[in-house]
Every structure is written in structure tokens, then in C-alpha cells.
């Protein structure tokens, strides 16, 4: 297995099966630190740089919290428009990361342009972690989701997945690539205009992923062990900011909504429900206290997973 030290985390297409389990093993070692709200000194001599060209709550703060838990330092920006990288000059990715690499030892980047973290990795001498790139991928989120499933169900292989939402989303791309390494049939449910692209379906078929598409959650929820939901009403990922202000926000059609009644009458009693958040109305709040919901556990595991990735790419864990 390749070493993670100095490695970029850009795409789950880059991960081999045993590498997933190695990351999960390291994450398990980090759990007690996060659970007991401790800070250790594993990365006391390291600095994380956050380069966020898009708004973020969980991804940015989870990386920052993870670095603090490891005893490291954090610098960076949460809004590129407040820097010279994103103002009138619109500084190139190359120029920005050639500067940032001198300010820290690892850079986590979120960008509205697909492929921006990959471009950054060409020029940076420090590891780049993809915190979400346009409609591209979101590898750290899906690693978090897989780890949540492993901890909750005790396994990943053999579980049937149901993915509901906009299939153009970066999380869905990372999920598809990740499940090619496991024995996990998956059913996708999305509005026709947000369905899997023919190019992506061909790619998944080339990796021998067992998948199908249906029109309504009720057609597949009864057999699902894991239900992963994303919004179908959302801002455009390819824009730097949400430009929806002043416009009406639509409501989620019932085909793509997971209600308490649907779970009670149709879902397996031991199925788990995931959502990377934020949500609109695709999961009503009365689902939060049911036995199916695991999205708060995801948030906790998000810190644990980022602790593992940072420790690995910084060469502090093998």
C-alpha cells in the first residue's frame, strides 16, 4: 500500500480498497481524543491552511477542529472575496498556492471550479486536500459517511445503498467512485434533470459498480440498509456565492423526500439515514429523533476522519 505521507487527497478514484480500511483504522484511533474533547500534541509543529472560495460550515470547521485536536495550528481564509486572491485581481490558483505553501504544511481547498484542487496540487509542495470542487468531488465527506456506516453497521460490504438527490453533486460522484471498491449495490433516485450523466454512468459501469436508477424513493427504500440523502433544491455549486437572493425557493417533491411516515411504513428497522447537511425540507426535522437518523453522528465522525487524514498526510501516522 502506498504511503499517505505527503499525499494529496483529491479524488476517491485514487483510493484502493485497502487504503479505505487503513484510513478507517487510523480514524478509530482518533475517536477517543475527539470524544473526550482532548487536544494532543501530535501535530504541534504543523500548520493547516484553509483556502475556501465557497461558503462552508462543516467542511472548513471540521478540518480546523481536527487540526486543533491534533495540537496543530490553523490559518487561511473563509471567503476569497475578502482577499487579494479573489478581489479585482482574481489571482490564479498557481500564484495563490505558491504563496500559501510557505504559510503552512497542508492546504485544504474548497472551490467553485471543478478541478481547482487538482490544479493547486500541480504547483504546491505541500499536500492538498479537496474540500469540494464545483460539481467534481467531495472525498473527505464520503470517507466520513463510509466510516459512519462501518461504525454503525460493523461492515460496509454486503449493504444495499439508496442515494437520493441531485446526482450532479460532488458528494454523489465521490460516493459512486468509493463504492466501486466494495460489494454494495446502490439505487439512485433523482429528478430527471439531475440524474446521472451518461458519461458518469459509463465510468461507473467500467468499474463494475452494481447500480440502478428509479423514479421514486418508495420503489427502493424497503431494501436499503443505508439511505444517503442530498438536496434537490440548492444553489449552483459553480458560483462563488449563492445568487438566489430575492428569488423563491422551491420545495422538495415527495419523490425525493424522506419523511417519518415513509421510514416507519417502508424502511428497514435497522436502516441508517445519512445527510451531509445543510438540508432544506428533504428530511423534515421530526425525523431527527428517530432510530434511523445518523447525520449528527456524521458531524462527529467528520472531525475524526479529518484528524486521521491530516495525521496521515503530514506523516505523523503510518
Secondary structure by P-SEA (a helix, b strand, c coil): ccccccccccccccccaaaaaaaaaaaaaaaaaaaacccccccccbbbbbbcccccccaaaaaaaaaaaacbbbbbbcccccccccccccccaaaaaaaaaaaccbbbbbbcccaaaaaaaaccccbbbcccccccccaaaaaaaaaaaaaaccccccbbbbbbcccccaaaaaaaaaaccccbbbbbbccccccccaaaaaaaaaaccccccccccccccccccbbbbbbcccccccccccccccbbbbcccccccccaaaaaccccccbbbbbcccccccccccccccccccaaaaaaaaaaaaaaaaaaaacccc
